[in-house]
């Protein structure tokens, strides 16, 4: 399986969204506003929560649902990346900026 940098993923994700689904991911003239991306993220998060709920109540073990849980997490990250793109921002930079803010707040230093 291939791994991607945030930049590679963001470019591919945006292209696929625009070409395959027809959603223009643009700051100035989006075909999907941020509200749509937020709802898509919430929908995928709900699917993840539903799987975890079923594990908690004993329908499945986390090990049995691991693949599906990972897929739901990937869906969430994919929509988060598109939301970031729609706000004309870089995913890797956005994540690292927030990571640095929280790291400073909790006093964590990466040596």
Secondary structure, DSSP 8 states (H G I E B T S, - for coil): -----HHHHHHHHHHHHHHHS-----SSS-SS-HHHHHHHHHHHHHHHHHHHHHHHTTSS-HHHHHHHHHHHHHHHHHHHHHHHHHTT--HHHHHHHHHHHHHHHHT----
